[in-house]
Every structure is written in C-alpha cells, then in structure tokens.
Amino acid sequence: MEVSIVSVLREIIVKGILDIPWSQVLATGAFLLVLSVLLVVRVWLPPTFEGVDPEQKISQRYKQKIEGNSRSFNNHSLDDQKITNHNR
C-alpha cells in the first residue's frame, strides 16, 4: 500500500501538476485519500490471520495427497498380485 502512495506521488512530481488533466488530479487525490484512510484503519483491525501459515497447510495437504496416491497404488498392485496368484 505504501508503495502505491509513493508511486502516485512520484508520477505527479515527474510529470508536474500543471501538465496533468484536472480529472486525473481529482482521481489521484481520491486514490491517495482512500489509501491513507486504509493505512489509519489498518491499525485498529484485529490480526485476522495470526498463527495461520498457509504455506504449511498447503504442503501438509500435498503430502497427504501424495501418501494417499502411493497407498492406493500399493493397494492396486497388491490386488493385481492376488488376482494373478489366484488365477494360477
């Protein structure tokens, strides 16, 4: 969010306030106002994802999926062996 504010201000400084159309100046002002309000409000928001590590959950899910696939593969190969042994 801070990067957005700095980028907008840099563009205004580089182009010059007099060379920018008035509608773009108003839109930029509204954008900066909204971002600054979000920065202030963010302080009072409770930490929603405290203690949640999405990467860890995804890796656990992936490991369970791999283990499940290897188990089903092993079960299928055992079933195939039982069938071939039974047919003999």
N, C-alpha and C positions, 0 to 999 in steps of 0.2 A: 504494500500500500504506500509506504514511504517512497519507494522508487517511482511510483506513478506520479506522486506530487512533484518530486524533483524533476522528472522528465517533462511534465507540463510546464513547469516554471522555466526550465531551460529552453524549451521551444519558444516561449514568449519572449525571453531575453534575446535569443539568437535572431528571431525574425523581427523583433521590435513591435511594440504595442501599437504603433501608428500604422504598420503595414498589415495588420491582421483585421479582417472584417469584424464589424461590431457584433454580429450574431455568434461568431466563433469566440469572441471575448466573453460574451454572456454565458455561452455553454461551458467555457473553460472555468469561469468563475463559479458556476453552479457545481461543476465537477469537483473543483477544489473544496468548495463548501461541504459537499456530501462526504468526501474523503476525510476532511478534518473532523466532522461530526462522528464518523465511524471510528476514528482514532480515539476520540474522547470517550465514546460509549463503550469501546472495547475494554477499557479499564474496569468497568463495573460488571461486565459479563462473567458469569461463573465459568471456570475451566471445564468445558464440556467433555473433552477427551483426556482427562487426567488419568494416567495409568493405562491408557489404551495404546498398544503398539500394533498398528495394522500390518506391518511387515511380518511380525511374529505370527499373527493369526493366519495370514496367507500362507506362510511357509509351513505351519502346522497342518493346514488343510491340504496343501500339496503333498506333504509326507504321508498323510493318511490316505490320500488318493493313490499314491504310488504303492503303499503297502497293500491296499485293497486290491489293486490290479495284480500285484505279484501273487497274492493269496489266491485270487480267482484263477490265475494262470496255473499255479501249482495244483489247485483242485481239479482243473480241467485235465492236466497231464496225468494225475492220479486216476481219474475216471477213465481216461483213454487206456492206461495200463491195465486197469481192471477189466475193461471190455476185451482187450486183446488176450489177456490171460484166460478169461472165461471162454473165449471162442476156441482156444486150443484144445 
